Amino acid sequence: MIIVPGPASQKLGQRTAELLKARIVPIEFKRFPDGESYIRFHGSVENQDVVIVQTTSPPQNENLIQLFLMGIMRRI
């Protein structure tokens, strides 16, 4: 099992990984001045069980977009 902590849930993701004795795959997330988003997994998640940890608390729009992007990237 792999834990992927989102940008808004780093501490929760780390603690979850510790409790589950799971490996963490960090991500890099950037927002460009024109509003485009960039996301990159720093490790392989292919053929693995992946848990994405990301809050949906304010700012909801930004956190939900990050969550959706991580979910999409996990499938690519």
Buried (B, 14 or more C-beta within 10 A) or exposed (E): EBBBBBBBBBEBBBBBBEEEEBEBBBBEBEEEEEEEEEBEBEEEBEEEEBBBBBBEEEEEEBBEBBBEBBEEBBEE
